[in-house]
Amino acid sequence: MNPYVQYMYSYPHKTAYRPLTGISLKEYAGFLAGGGHGLYLHIPFCERKCGYCNLFSVTGQGEEDMDRYLDAVERQSRQYREILKPHGTEFAEFTIGGGTPLLLSERNLERMFALANTCFSVEKGREIGIETAPNQTERGKLEILKEARVTRVSMGIQSFHDEELKTLRRNHGAGQARKALELLMSMDFPCVNVDFIYGIPGQTVDSIRASLKEAVDFGVDEIFLYPLYVRHGAGLIEKGVAPEPEAAYEQYREMSAFLRSQGFRQDSMRRFVRRSGKDPEKWERSFSECGFGTSLALGCGGRSYVGNLHFCTPYHISSQSCLAQLNKFEGTKDFSAITHGIILSGEEQRRRYVIRHLLIRPGVGLLRYKELFGSSVFQDFPLLTEWQEKGFVEVFREAFLSLTELGMGLSDYLGPMLASGEINRKMREWEEAYEPAGGSVSGQP
């Protein structure tokens, strides 16, 4: 059994999206009324495309290109502001992802925050998160983040070993990662999280544990662990680099045990949160409903969740195809027109709800599920009873259906089983169209 089938951080995957016609954001804006919503801005620029990357990003862009992109984002934001104005929309979260957002110049970082503040209302006590990379973590840019009251900074380190970074085709070395993290920690952001990758060819349990120990010693607040996936035309495919599932699973078991021993709470297969103080609420993650969350995306490459409508620009990976889509975005006149996405049926909303909650603790609220859908989660998903018998899931405190420790480590094996046949069919269609004749790979966000 390969534990690493697909990373399902959201459902359905973008490869299941299709062209849409006759749909406008204006018709769905009511779902964004009032507060509690998420705002996401995608900055697609990178210094270099990492060998495993299958995200929407472009390289080789200069200041003028980034100016032109922010011009388009500003036009989009102003149109969205007018659409949302009658609904009193307020955002509880603002996340800037990529790409590498801190590749922007200091001038454009300031412009980015200014246009967000001008066009959108945020709630008091809101959260602002942003991603960075070691080469782009500079004091001047971090000071701008502090001025903007950023609450969370996420840095993709991946490893503190030069050979492993070289295998991944990362554009930084271990020394630069240490220097950047030391600077980041000195700025006293409310939350700093770092990412690491395991299952890298040549990596060992000892080497990944050493990387994690360094991060723990730096005092980071959260650590995310990602198994290496090489899919959909990522650069490592050309080099014949393939993950090692058995080694990766052994590393995962050792790493998760190590982090728990260091005082980290495990919220999912990937997320580990440093426990703080003696407050019991800090020791166990409280239930936070996310199956029906609403989020509006700005820029090219991000996706929006508005009611049962999910939409984004078409999914692309290679720098050339991403650049073509970026040029199309910058030429868009009417950003209210929704031209690519999916409208979820009642069944798909059930599946999304279970996937979104089961893969992160404390799990699916049993009473809440029945309130929402009028039936038992075991009735709608008989597979869960089978998983309970196999020790993958358990009823926790008579209130939640939760993954066991065994099930948590198999999240990327179990999660894909909850996808519908229709979504799997659409994903296969996309893969067959994308891959060379005879090739086929599983989807990954």
C-alpha positions as CSV (number, residue, x, y, z in Angstrom):
1,M,0.0,0.0,0.0
2,N,1.3,3.4,-1.0
3,P,0.3,5.9,1.8
4,Y,0.8,8.8,-0.5
5,V,-2.0,8.9,-3.1
6,Q,-3.1,12.5,-3.0
7,Y,-2.9,15.6,-0.8
8,M,-6.5,16.8,-0.3
9,Y,-6.1,20.1,1.4
10,S,-9.3,21.1,-0.5
11,Y,-12.1,19.3,-2.4
12,P,-12.8,19.1,-5.3
13,H,-9.3,19.5,-6.8
14,K,-8.9,22.2,-9.4
15,T,-8.4,19.6,-12.2
16,A,-12.1,18.8,-11.8
17,Y,-13.1,22.4,-12.6
18,R,-14.5,23.2,-16.1
19,P,-15.5,26.3,-18.1
20,L,-18.6,28.1,-16.9
21,T,-20.9,30.5,-18.7
22,G,-23.5,33.0,-17.7
23,I,-22.4,33.2,-14.1
24,S,-21.5,36.5,-12.3
25,L,-20.1,37.1,-8.8
26,K,-23.0,39.5,-8.3
27,E,-25.4,36.6,-8.1
28,Y,-23.4,35.0,-5.3
29,A,-22.3,38.0,-3.4
30,G,-25.0,37.4,-0.8
31,F,-22.9,34.5,0.5
32,L,-20.3,37.1,1.4
33,A,-22.6,39.2,3.5
34,G,-21.5,40.3,7.0
35,G,-18.3,39.1,8.6
36,G,-16.2,35.9,9.0
37,H,-14.9,35.5,5.5
38,G,-11.5,34.9,4.1
39,L,-9.6,37.1,1.5
40,Y,-6.8,35.5,-0.4
41,L,-4.3,37.3,-2.7
42,H,-2.1,35.2,-5.0
43,I,1.3,36.6,-5.9
44,P,2.6,34.2,-8.6
45,F,6.2,35.3,-8.9
46,C,9.1,33.1,-7.9
47,E,12.9,33.4,-8.2
48,R,13.0,29.8,-9.5
49,K,10.5,27.0,-10.0
50,C,11.3,24.3,-7.4
51,G,11.7,20.8,-8.7
52,Y,8.6,19.5,-7.1
53,C,6.4,22.5,-7.7
54,N,3.1,22.1,-9.5
55,L,1.6,25.4,-8.3
56,F,0.7,28.4,-10.3
57,S,3.9,30.5,-10.5
58,V,6.1,32.3,-13.0
59,T,9.8,33.1,-13.0
60,G,12.0,35.7,-14.6
61,Q,9.6,38.6,-14.0
62,G,11.0,42.1,-13.2
63,E,9.6,45.2,-11.4
64,E,7.7,46.4,-14.4
65,D,5.9,43.0,-14.7
66,M,5.0,43.0,-11.1
67,D,3.7,46.6,-11.4
68,R,1.5,45.5,-14.3
69,Y,0.1,42.5,-12.3
70,L,-0.7,44.7,-9.3
71,D,-2.5,47.1,-11.6
72,A,-4.8,44.3,-12.7
73,V,-5.3,43.2,-9.0
74,E,-6.2,46.8,-8.2
75,R,-8.8,46.9,-11.0
76,Q,-10.2,43.5,-9.8
77,S,-10.3,44.7,-6.2
78,R,-12.2,47.9,-7.1
79,Q,-14.8,45.9,-9.0
80,Y,-15.2,43.5,-6.2
81,R,-15.5,46.4,-3.7
82,E,-18.5,47.7,-5.6
83,I,-20.1,44.3,-5.8
84,L,-19.7,43.7,-2.1
85,K,-20.6,47.1,-0.8
86,P,-24.4,46.5,-0.5
87,H,-23.7,43.3,1.6
88,G,-21.5,44.9,4.3
89,T,-18.8,42.3,3.8
90,E,-16.0,42.1,6.4
91,F,-13.0,39.8,6.2
92,A,-11.7,37.9,9.2
93,E,-8.6,36.7,7.4
94,F,-6.3,38.0,4.8
95,T,-3.8,35.6,3.3
96,I,-1.1,36.4,0.8
97,G,0.3,33.3,-0.9
98,G,2.2,32.3,-4.0
99,G,4.6,32.0,-5.6
100,T,6.8,34.0,-3.2
101,P,5.0,37.2,-2.1
102,L,8.2,38.7,-0.6
103,L,9.8,38.6,-4.0
104,L,7.9,41.9,-4.4
105,S,9.9,45.0,-3.8
106,E,9.4,47.0,-0.7
107,R,7.5,49.6,-2.7
108,N,5.1,47.0,-4.2
109,L,4.6,45.3,-0.8
110,E,3.4,48.6,0.6
111,R,1.2,49.1,-2.4
112,M,-0.2,45.6,-2.0
113,F,-1.3,46.2,1.6
114,A,-2.6,49.7,0.8
115,L,-4.9,48.5,-2.0
116,A,-6.2,45.7,0.2
117,N,-7.0,48.3,3.0
118,T,-8.5,50.7,0.5
119,C,-10.8,48.2,-1.2
120,F,-11.9,45.8,1.6
121,S,-13.1,46.0,5.2
122,V,-11.4,43.7,7.8
123,E,-12.7,42.8,11.2
124,K,-11.1,43.9,14.4
125,G,-8.7,41.2,15.6
126,R,-8.3,39.9,12.0
127,E,-5.5,37.5,11.0
128,I,-3.1,38.4,8.2
129,G,-0.8,35.7,6.9
130,I,2.0,35.7,4.3
131,E,4.4,33.3,2.8
132,T,8.2,33.8,2.3
133,A,11.3,32.0,1.3
134,P,14.8,32.3,2.8
135,N,16.3,34.3,-0.1
136,Q,13.5,36.9,0.1
137,T,13.4,37.3,3.9
138,E,15.0,40.7,4.4
139,R,14.7,43.1,7.3
140,G,13.2,46.0,5.3
141,K,10.4,43.8,4.0
142,L,9.8,42.2,7.4
143,E,9.4,45.7,8.9
144,I,6.7,46.4,6.3
145,L,4.9,43.3,7.4
146,K,5.1,44.5,11.0
147,E,3.7,47.8,10.0
148,A,0.9,46.0,8.2
149,R,0.2,44.1,11.5
150,V,0.8,40.7,9.9
151,T,0.1,38.0,12.4
152,R,1.5,34.9,10.7
153,V,4.6,34.4,8.5
154,S,5.2,31.0,6.8
155,M,8.7,30.1,5.5
156,G,9.4,27.2,3.2
157,I,12.7,25.8,4.4
158,Q,12.2,22.2,3.4
159,S,15.5,21.0,4.8
160,F,18.6,22.2,6.7
161,H,20.8,20.0,4.6
162,D,22.4,21.3,1.4
163,E,22.3,18.0,-0.5
164,E,18.6,17.6,0.2
165,L,17.9,21.1,-0.9
166,K,19.9,20.5,-4.1
167,T,17.9,17.4,-4.9
168,L,14.7,19.5,-4.5
169,R,16.1,22.2,-6.7
170,R,15.6,24.8,-4.0
171,N,17.3,28.1,-4.7
172,H,18.7,28.6,-1.2
173,G,21.2,26.8,1.0
174,A,21.0,25.6,4.6
175,G,23.1,28.5,5.8
176,Q,20.8,31.1,4.2
177,A,17.8,29.3,5.7
178,R,19.3,29.6,9.2
179,K,20.1,33.2,8.7
180,A,16.6,34.0,7.4
181,L,14.9,32.2,10.2
182,E,17.0,33.8,12.9
183,L,16.0,37.2,11.4
184,L,12.4,36.3,11.2
185,M,12.3,35.1,14.8
186,S,13.9,38.3,16.0
187,M,10.9,40.3,14.6
188,D,8.5,38.9,17.2
189,F,5.6,38.0,14.9
190,P,2.6,36.4,16.7
191,C,3.1,33.2,14.7
192,V,6.0,31.8,12.7
193,N,5.6,28.5,10.9
194,V,8.1,26.6,8.8
195,D,7.7,23.9,6.2
196,F,9.8,20.7,5.7
197,I,9.6,18.0,3.1
198,Y,10.3,14.3,3.8
199,G,10.6,11.3,1.5
200,I,13.5,13.0,-0.4
201,P,15.7,10.5,-2.1
202,G,18.8,10.1,0.0
203,Q,17.1,11.6,3.1
204,T,17.2,9.6,6.3
205,V,15.3,9.6,9.6
206,D,18.3,11.1,11.3
207,S,18.7,13.9,8.7
208,I,15.1,15.0,8.9
209,R,15.0,14.7,12.7
210,A,18.1,17.0,12.7
211,S,16.3,19.6,10.6
212,L,13.3,19.5,12.9
213,K,15.4,19.8,16.0
214,E,16.9,23.0,14.6
215,A,13.5,24.4,13.9
216,V,12.3,23.5,17.4
217,D,15.4,25.1,18.9
218,F,14.7,28.3,17.0
219,G,11.4,28.4,18.8
220,V,9.0,28.4,15.9
221,D,5.3,28.3,16.7
222,E,4.2,25.7,14.1
223,I,5.9,23.2,11.8
224,F,4.3,21.7,8.7
225,L,5.6,18.4,7.3
226,Y,4.9,17.6,3.6
227,P,5.7,14.3,1.9
228,L,7.4,14.8,-1.4
229,Y,5.0,14.6,-4.3
230,V,6.4,14.8,-7.9
231,R,3.4,15.1,-10.2
232,H,1.9,16.9,-13.2
233,G,5.1,18.0,-15.0
234,A,7.1,19.1,-12.0
235,G,10.8,19.6,-12.9
236,L,12.0,16.6,-11.0
237,I,10.1,14.3,-13.3
238,E,12.6,15.2,-16.1
239,K,15.5,14.3,-13.8
240,G,13.9,11.0,-12.9
241,V,13.7,11.8,-9.2
242,A,10.9,9.9,-7.5
243,P,9.7,9.9,-3.9
244,E,10.4,6.9,-1.7
245,P,7.0,6.0,0.0
246,E,8.3,3.4,2.4
247,A,11.1,5.6,3.6
248,A,8.8,8.6,3.8
249,Y,6.2,6.7,6.0
250,E,9.0,5.6,8.3
251,Q,10.2,9.2,8.5
252,Y,6.7,10.5,9.2
253,R,6.2,8.1,12.1
254,E,9.5,9.1,13.6
255,M,9.0,12.9,13.0
256,S,5.5,13.0,14.4
257,A,6.6,11.2,17.5
258,F,9.6,13.5,17.9
259,L,7.5,16.7,17.6
260,R,4.9,15.4,20.1
261,S,7.7,14.7,22.5
262,Q,8.9,18.2,22.1
263,G,5.6,19.7,23.2
264,F,3.9,20.1,19.8
265,R,0.2,19.3,19.3
266,Q,-0.6,17.3,16.1
267,D,-3.6,18.8,14.4
268,S,-3.3,16.9,11.2
269,M,-0.9,14.7,9.2
270,R,0.9,17.9,8.3
271,R,0.4,20.5,11.0
272,F,2.1,20.5,14.4
273,V,1.5,23.4,16.8
274,R,3.7,24.3,19.8
275,R,1.7,24.0,23.0
276,S,1.9,27.1,25.2
277,G,1.1,27.6,28.9
278,K,-1.2,25.5,31.0
279,D,-4.4,26.5,29.4
280,P,-6.2,23.2,28.4
281,E,-7.7,24.9,25.4
282,K,-4.1,25.2,24.1
283,W,-3.5,21.5,24.4
284,E,-6.4,20.3,22.2
285,R,-7.6,21.9,19.0
286,S,-11.1,23.1,19.5
287,F,-13.7,22.4,16.7
288,S,-13.8,25.0,14.0
289,E,-16.3,24.5,11.2
290,C,-14.7,25.0,7.8
291,G,-16.8,22.9,5.4
292,F,-18.9,25.9,4.4
293,G,-16.3,28.6,4.7
294,T,-16.3,31.5,2.2
295,S,-13.2,32.9,0.7
296,L,-12.7,35.4,-2.1
297,A,-9.5,35.2,-4.1
298,L,-7.7,38.1,-5.8
299,G,-5.1,37.8,-8.6
300,C,-4.3,35.0,-10.9
301,G,-4.0,31.4,-9.6
302,G,-6.0,31.6,-6.3
303,R,-9.4,30.1,-5.9
304,S,-12.7,31.3,-4.4
305,Y,-15.3,29.4,-2.4
306,V,-18.6,31.3,-2.4
307,G,-21.6,29.1,-1.4
308,N,-21.6,26.0,-3.6
309,L,-19.7,27.9,-6.3
310,H,-15.9,27.3,-6.4
311,F,-13.9,29.1,-9.1
312,C,-10.4,30.1,-10.2
313,T,-8.4,30.7,-13.3
314,P,-7.7,27.4,-15.2
315,Y,-5.1,25.2,-13.5
316,H,-1.7,25.4,-15.1
317,I,1.8,24.4,-14.0
318,S,4.6,25.1,-16.5
319,S,6.0,28.6,-16.4
320,Q,5.0,29.1,-20.1
321,S,1.4,28.2,-19.6
322,C,1.2,30.1,-16.3
323,L,2.6,33.2,-18.0
324,A,0.0,32.9,-20.8
325,Q,-2.8,32.7,-18.2
326,L,-1.2,35.7,-16.3
327,N,-1.3,37.8,-19.5
328,K,-4.9,36.9,-20.0
329,F,-5.7,37.9,-16.4
330,E,-4.0,41.3,-16.9
331,G,-6.1,41.9,-20.0
332,T,-9.4,41.1,-18.2
333,K,-12.0,43.9,-18.3
334,D,-14.9,42.4,-16.3
335,F,-13.7,40.5,-13.2
336,S,-17.2,39.8,-12.1
337,A,-17.7,37.2,-14.8
338,I,-17.0,33.6,-13.5
339,T,-15.7,31.6,-16.4
340,H,-14.0,28.6,-14.8
341,G,-15.0,26.5,-11.8
342,I,-17.5,24.1,-10.4
343,I,-21.0,24.2,-8.8
344,L,-21.2,21.6,-6.1
345,S,-24.2,19.3,-5.8
346,G,-25.6,18.4,-2.4
347,E,-23.7,15.1,-2.5
348,E,-20.4,16.9,-3.2
349,Q,-21.0,19.4,-0.4
350,R,-21.4,16.4,2.0
351,R,-18.2,14.9,0.7
352,R,-16.4,18.2,1.0
353,Y,-17.6,18.7,4.6
354,V,-16.4,15.2,5.7
355,I,-13.0,15.6,3.9
356,R,-12.4,19.0,5.3
357,H,-13.1,18.0,8.9
358,L,-12.0,14.4,9.2
359,L,-8.5,15.1,8.1
360,I,-7.9,17.6,10.9
361,R,-8.6,17.2,14.6
362,P,-10.9,17.0,16.4
363,G,-12.8,15.6,13.3
364,V,-16.4,15.5,12.1
365,G,-18.9,16.8,14.7
366,L,-21.5,14.0,14.7
367,L,-24.4,16.0,15.9
368,R,-23.4,19.0,13.7
369,Y,-23.3,16.8,10.6
370,K,-26.8,15.5,11.3
371,E,-28.1,19.1,11.9
372,L,-26.7,20.2,8.5
373,F,-27.6,17.2,6.4
374,G,-30.4,15.4,8.2
375,S,-28.7,12.1,8.3
376,S,-25.9,10.2,10.1
377,V,-22.4,10.5,8.6
378,F,-22.1,6.7,8.9
379,Q,-25.3,6.3,6.9
380,D,-24.1,8.6,4.2
381,F,-20.6,7.1,4.1
382,P,-20.7,3.4,5.0
383,L,-16.9,3.3,4.3
384,L,-16.4,5.0,7.6
385,T,-17.8,2.0,9.5
386,E,-15.2,-0.2,7.7
387,W,-12.5,2.3,8.7
388,Q,-13.6,2.1,12.3
389,E,-13.3,-1.6,12.3
390,K,-9.8,-1.3,10.8
391,G,-8.7,1.2,13.5
392,F,-8.4,4.2,11.1
393,V,-11.2,6.3,12.8
394,E,-12.8,6.4,16.2
395,V,-15.6,8.2,18.0
396,F,-13.9,10.8,20.2
397,R,-15.6,11.9,23.4
398,E,-18.9,10.7,21.9
399,A,-19.0,13.9,19.9
400,F,-16.6,13.6,17.0
401,L,-15.5,11.1,14.4
402,S,-11.7,11.4,14.5
403,L,-8.8,9.8,12.8
404,T,-6.8,7.6,15.1
405,E,-3.0,8.0,15.2
406,L,-2.8,5.2,12.5
407,G,-5.4,6.9,10.4
408,M,-3.8,10.3,10.7
409,G,-0.6,9.0,9.1
410,L,-2.6,7.5,6.3
411,S,-4.5,10.7,5.5
412,D,-3.3,10.9,1.9
413,Y,-4.4,7.3,1.4
414,L,-7.8,7.6,3.1
415,G,-8.9,11.0,1.9
416,P,-9.0,10.2,-1.8
417,M,-11.4,7.3,-1.1
418,L,-14.0,9.9,-0.1
419,A,-14.0,11.6,-3.5
420,S,-16.9,10.9,-5.8
421,G,-16.7,8.9,-9.0
422,E,-17.7,12.0,-10.9
423,I,-14.9,14.1,-9.5
424,N,-12.4,11.3,-10.1
425,R,-13.5,11.0,-13.7
426,K,-13.0,14.7,-14.3
427,M,-9.6,14.6,-12.7
428,R,-8.6,11.6,-14.9
429,E,-9.8,13.5,-18.0
430,W,-7.6,16.4,-17.1
431,E,-4.6,14.2,-16.5
432,E,-5.0,12.3,-19.8
433,A,-5.2,15.6,-21.6
434,Y,-2.2,17.0,-19.8
435,E,0.1,14.0,-19.7
436,P,1.9,12.6,-22.7
437,A,0.3,9.6,-24.5
438,G,0.3,6.6,-22.2
439,G,1.1,8.7,-19.0
440,S,-1.1,9.0,-16.0
441,V,-0.6,10.5,-12.6
442,S,-2.8,11.2,-9.6
443,G,-3.9,14.7,-8.8
444,Q,-2.2,17.0,-6.2
445,P,-3.3,20.5,-5.3
